[in-house]
Structures are given as structure tokens and as C-alpha cells.
């Protein structure tokens, strides 16, 4: 028993050193002597902010007493399942924490850069762990049974045993081009209306769609080979592959403004002009 106890303590220490190196590393001058405590405090504050916005959203939904319209009932079918909601919440907490730390670090360094450039790797690991993102970033445990060898999981996980997350739900899509976020991390282009690209502001997305896909009614003719079923099937496949869970909150993280009513860009609200 004593040997097992010693072995257990050794394994705990080894795992702690392997998976949580940020608990054992030194201090950082940017946050003072207790860097880890400061980072964890910021993550917890971000968690309260995100959860507060989710609470405001739920409270608004419950306060609506009118008879739901068919479109509202249909929208329920588009809600992500619990695992996707948990991942979206963890991602929002992590992003809010990184933005808060970016503001703190950039103020001390006197310049603005993407959080992933100014934050050390162990700090990013701390944020990923405390926010709840880390478990979803690790490879899933693939069951090894006769049933799972014959039938694949509906989530797509473990279909490729060498790369268990390839083709699985709740994973990032492959990119053909490098990302071009406005802040270098997550803000879509056009978030800052005063920012210029090649000397010009970006046009509203609806205007781009209207100009590119503008087709007069007389130009629409019946096809002698394909029916509308081709379009419907294409939409079904496309939405199944590319469906991305929306934010778990419809209220702004700062102040609780209703995303369906505000015209301001307040994370996670990004109204289409």
C-alpha cells in the first residue's frame, strides 16, 4: 500500500508537470509576483461577464409571454446541442480573457498587438485550462469495441483513428487561405467602421450580395435538367458541414444590450448593416 501511495504521488507530480506547466513556472514582470493568480482572476471575471450575458438572454426569452410564431418554433431546431453550447461558452470566456489581458499587456508595453503575440505560451495554456477550452482541444478517447469498430460515431469523432478529430463536429474547418481578422484573432473585417482598406471603408455585406447576385426576374428560366431539389440537397449538405454554433448569448457581454435591437458592434453582437 505504501508503495502504491508513493507511486500515486509520483504520478500526480508528473502529470501536474506535464499538463499544467504554468503552475510550476516562474514569475513574469508584466503581472508582478503572482502572475498566475492575476491571470486566473481575469478569466474568472470574464466567466462572470459571459454567464451574465447568457442569464440576461434566458431571462428575456422567459419573459416573452406571447404565442410563439412558426418562425420562432423553427429557430429552436437550429439551437446547438449541449456539447456545442458548452464549447461555445468556453471559447467566449477564453476570447474575453485574452482581450482583457491584451489590453493590460498592451498598456504596459505601449503598443497594440494580437493577444497571441504578446501573451506567453504558458499564460495561453492557463487561459485555455481555466476557461474550459482545454478538454475540447485534447484528442478524444476512442472506444475500442466490436460495436464501434463496425459503426461510426454520429459526431464523426474517431472515424480516423490516427487523427481522431478529423471530420468531427465542433472542430475548426480547414482553411484554404490564411485568416484575415481585423484584430488578428477573431474580430471580423468591418468591425471597426472607421478602419480603411486600401484607403476605402468596406461596403455593407448586403450591398455586396445585392450587387454580385443581382438577377432580374426575366433572366430566371426553368432548367431542363435540374429541379429545385438539387438546390435543397446542396443546402442540406452545406449546412451540415459548415454549420457553426452561434454565441450562447444574444446580449452584449458589456452592459447586456440586446443583440437583436442594438446597431452597435458589441461582442458578441455584430449586426449586419
C-alpha positions as CSV (number, residue, x, y, z in Angstrom):
1,X,0.0,0.0,0.0
2,X,2.8,2.4,0.9
3,X,4.5,1.7,-2.5
4,X,1.2,2.4,-4.3
5,X,0.8,5.6,-2.3
6,X,4.3,6.8,-3.3
7,X,3.6,5.8,-6.9
8,X,0.4,7.7,-6.9
9,X,2.1,10.9,-5.6
10,X,4.8,10.5,-8.2
11,X,2.2,10.2,-11.0
12,X,0.3,13.2,-9.7
13,X,3.5,15.3,-9.7
14,X,4.5,14.0,-13.1
15,X,1.1,14.8,-14.6
16,X,1.0,18.2,-13.0
17,X,4.4,19.0,-14.5
18,X,3.4,17.7,-17.9
19,X,-0.2,19.0,-18.3
20,X,0.0,22.1,-16.1
21,X,3.4,23.6,-16.6
22,X,2.1,27.0,-15.9
23,X,1.7,26.1,-12.2
24,X,5.4,25.4,-11.9
25,X,6.9,28.2,-13.9
26,X,8.5,31.4,-12.7
27,X,7.0,34.9,-12.3
28,X,6.5,37.4,-15.1
29,X,7.3,41.1,-14.7
30,X,4.2,42.1,-16.7
31,X,1.9,40.9,-14.0
32,X,4.0,41.2,-10.9
33,X,4.9,38.4,-8.5
34,X,1.7,36.4,-8.7
35,X,1.1,36.2,-12.4
36,X,-1.0,33.0,-12.3
37,X,-3.3,34.5,-9.7
38,X,-3.8,37.6,-11.8
39,X,-4.5,35.6,-15.0
40,X,-7.0,33.3,-13.2
41,X,-8.7,36.4,-11.7
42,X,-9.1,37.9,-15.2
43,X,-10.5,34.6,-16.6
44,X,-13.0,34.3,-13.7
45,X,-14.1,37.9,-14.3
46,X,-14.6,37.1,-18.0
47,X,-16.6,34.0,-17.0
48,X,-18.9,36.1,-14.9
49,X,-19.4,38.6,-17.7
50,X,-20.2,35.9,-20.3
51,X,-22.5,34.0,-17.9
52,X,-24.2,37.3,-17.0
53,X,-25.0,37.9,-20.7
54,X,-26.3,34.3,-21.0
55,X,-28.5,34.9,-18.0
56,X,-29.9,38.1,-19.5
57,X,-30.7,36.2,-22.7
58,X,-32.5,33.5,-20.9
59,X,-34.4,36.0,-18.7
60,X,-35.6,37.9,-21.8
61,X,-36.7,34.7,-23.5
62,X,-38.7,33.6,-20.5
63,X,-40.3,37.0,-20.1
64,X,-41.9,36.8,-23.5
65,X,-45.5,35.6,-22.9
66,X,-46.9,35.9,-26.4
67,X,-47.8,32.9,-28.5
68,X,-44.6,31.8,-30.4
69,X,-44.7,32.3,-34.2
70,X,-43.9,29.4,-36.5
71,X,-40.5,31.0,-37.3
72,X,-39.7,31.1,-33.6
73,X,-40.5,27.4,-33.2
74,X,-38.4,26.6,-36.3
75,X,-35.5,28.5,-34.7
76,X,-35.5,26.1,-31.8
77,X,-34.4,23.3,-34.2
78,X,-31.3,25.3,-35.1
79,X,-30.1,25.6,-31.5
80,X,-26.8,23.7,-30.9
81,X,-26.8,20.6,-28.8
82,X,-25.4,20.8,-25.2
83,X,-21.8,19.9,-26.0
84,X,-21.7,22.6,-28.7
85,X,-23.1,25.2,-26.3
86,X,-20.5,24.3,-23.7
87,X,-17.7,24.6,-26.2
88,X,-19.1,28.0,-27.4
89,X,-19.3,29.3,-23.9
90,X,-15.8,28.2,-23.1
91,X,-14.5,29.8,-26.3
92,X,-16.2,33.1,-25.4
93,X,-14.7,33.0,-21.9
94,X,-11.3,32.4,-23.4
95,X,-11.6,35.1,-26.0
96,X,-12.9,37.7,-23.5
97,X,-10.0,36.8,-21.2
98,X,-7.4,37.2,-24.0
99,X,-8.9,40.6,-25.0
100,X,-8.7,41.7,-21.3
101,X,-5.1,40.5,-21.0
102,X,-4.2,42.1,-24.3
103,X,-5.5,45.5,-23.0
104,X,-3.5,45.1,-19.9
105,X,-0.3,44.0,-21.6
106,X,-0.5,46.4,-24.5
107,X,-1.0,49.3,-22.0
108,X,2.3,48.3,-20.2
109,X,4.2,47.7,-23.4
110,X,2.9,50.9,-25.1
111,X,1.7,49.2,-28.3
112,X,-1.2,47.1,-29.5
113,X,-0.6,43.6,-30.9
114,X,-2.7,40.4,-31.2
115,X,-3.1,38.6,-27.8
116,X,-1.4,35.5,-29.2
117,X,1.7,37.6,-30.0
118,X,2.1,39.4,-26.6
119,X,1.0,36.6,-24.2
120,X,3.5,33.9,-23.3
121,X,2.6,30.3,-24.2
122,X,2.1,29.2,-20.5
123,X,-0.3,32.1,-20.0
124,X,-2.3,30.9,-23.0
125,X,-2.3,27.4,-21.5
126,X,-3.6,28.8,-18.3
127,X,-6.4,30.6,-20.0
128,X,-7.3,27.5,-22.1
129,X,-7.5,25.4,-19.0
130,X,-9.3,27.7,-16.6
131,X,-11.8,28.8,-19.3
132,X,-12.8,25.2,-20.0
133,X,-11.4,25.1,-23.6
134,X,-8.5,22.7,-22.9
135,X,-10.6,19.5,-22.6
136,X,-12.1,20.1,-26.0
137,X,-8.7,20.7,-27.6
138,X,-7.3,17.4,-26.5
139,X,-7.7,14.2,-28.6
140,X,-10.9,12.3,-27.8
141,X,-10.8,8.9,-26.2
142,X,-11.8,6.4,-28.9
143,X,-13.6,3.3,-27.6
144,X,-12.2,0.0,-28.8
145,X,-15.1,-2.3,-29.0
146,X,-16.7,-4.5,-31.7
147,X,-19.6,-2.1,-31.9
148,X,-17.5,1.0,-32.5
149,X,-15.3,-0.9,-35.0
150,X,-18.4,-1.7,-37.1
151,X,-20.4,1.5,-36.6
152,X,-19.0,5.0,-36.6
153,X,-20.0,7.8,-34.2
154,X,-22.5,10.3,-35.4
155,X,-20.3,13.1,-34.3
156,X,-17.5,12.0,-36.7
157,X,-15.0,11.7,-33.9
158,X,-12.7,8.7,-34.0
159,X,-13.7,7.8,-37.6
160,X,-10.0,8.3,-38.4
161,X,-8.1,6.5,-35.6
162,X,-4.8,8.2,-36.4
163,X,-6.4,11.6,-36.4
164,X,-9.5,11.3,-34.2
165,X,-10.7,14.8,-34.7
166,X,-10.5,14.9,-38.5
167,X,-14.0,15.4,-39.8
168,X,-15.6,15.6,-36.4
169,X,-18.2,18.1,-35.2
170,X,-17.1,21.0,-33.1
171,X,-13.7,21.2,-34.8
172,X,-12.2,24.0,-36.9
173,X,-12.7,23.8,-40.6
174,X,-9.7,23.6,-42.8
175,X,-8.5,26.9,-44.4
176,X,-7.5,27.4,-48.0
177,X,-6.4,30.9,-47.2
178,X,-4.8,32.4,-44.1
179,X,-7.3,34.2,-41.7
180,X,-7.7,37.9,-42.1
181,X,-9.4,39.0,-38.9
182,X,-9.5,42.7,-38.2
183,X,-7.7,42.4,-34.8
184,X,-5.6,39.4,-35.9
185,X,-7.6,37.0,-33.7
186,X,-11.4,36.9,-34.1
187,X,-13.0,40.2,-35.0
188,X,-14.5,40.1,-38.5
189,X,-13.4,42.7,-41.1
190,X,-15.7,45.7,-40.8
191,X,-15.9,45.5,-37.0
192,X,-14.3,49.0,-36.8
193,X,-16.3,51.2,-39.1
194,X,-13.5,53.8,-39.1
195,X,-10.9,51.4,-40.4
196,X,-9.9,51.8,-44.1
197,X,-8.8,49.1,-46.5
198,X,-6.7,50.4,-49.4
199,X,-8.0,53.9,-48.4
200,X,-11.7,52.9,-48.5
201,X,-14.2,51.6,-45.9
202,X,-15.6,48.1,-46.5
203,X,-19.1,48.2,-48.1
204,X,-22.0,46.7,-46.3
205,X,-22.3,42.9,-46.9
206,X,-25.9,43.2,-48.0
207,X,-24.9,45.7,-50.7
208,X,-22.1,43.3,-51.9
209,X,-24.7,40.5,-52.1
210,X,-27.2,42.6,-53.9
211,X,-24.6,43.8,-56.5
212,X,-23.0,40.4,-57.1
213,X,-26.2,38.2,-57.2
214,X,-28.4,40.8,-58.8
215,X,-30.6,38.9,-61.3
216,X,-33.7,40.3,-62.9
217,X,-36.8,38.2,-62.8
218,X,-36.9,37.8,-66.6
219,X,-33.5,36.2,-66.6
220,X,-34.7,33.4,-64.3
221,X,-35.7,30.5,-66.5
222,X,-36.7,26.9,-65.9
223,X,-33.9,24.3,-66.2
224,X,-34.5,21.3,-68.4
225,X,-32.1,19.1,-66.4
226,X,-32.3,20.0,-62.7
227,X,-35.1,20.7,-60.3
228,X,-35.2,22.8,-57.1
229,X,-34.3,19.6,-55.3
230,X,-30.7,20.0,-56.4
231,X,-30.5,23.3,-54.6
232,X,-32.3,22.0,-51.5
233,X,-29.9,19.0,-51.3
234,X,-26.9,21.3,-51.7
235,X,-28.1,23.5,-48.9
236,X,-28.6,20.5,-46.7
237,X,-25.1,19.2,-47.3
238,X,-23.5,22.6,-47.0
239,X,-25.3,23.5,-43.7
240,X,-24.5,20.1,-42.2
241,X,-20.8,20.6,-43.0
242,X,-20.4,24.3,-42.3
243,X,-23.0,24.9,-39.6
244,X,-21.3,26.9,-36.8
245,X,-23.0,27.3,-33.4
246,X,-23.9,30.9,-32.7
247,X,-23.0,32.6,-29.5
248,X,-24.7,31.2,-26.4
249,X,-25.7,34.8,-25.6
250,X,-27.9,37.3,-27.5
251,X,-26.9,40.0,-25.1
252,X,-23.7,42.1,-25.2
253,X,-21.1,41.0,-22.7
254,X,-20.5,44.6,-21.6
255,X,-23.8,46.2,-20.5
256,X,-26.2,43.4,-21.6
257,X,-27.6,45.2,-24.7
258,X,-30.0,43.1,-26.8
259,X,-28.1,42.0,-29.9
260,X,-31.4,41.9,-31.8
261,X,-32.1,45.6,-31.0
262,X,-28.7,47.3,-30.9
263,X,-26.9,48.5,-34.0
264,X,-23.5,48.7,-32.2
265,X,-20.8,46.2,-32.5
266,X,-20.5,44.9,-29.0
267,X,-19.2,41.3,-28.6
268,X,-21.0,39.0,-29.4
269,X,-23.3,41.4,-31.3
270,X,-22.3,42.1,-34.9
271,X,-25.4,43.4,-36.7
272,X,-25.5,43.3,-40.4
273,X,-25.9,46.7,-41.8
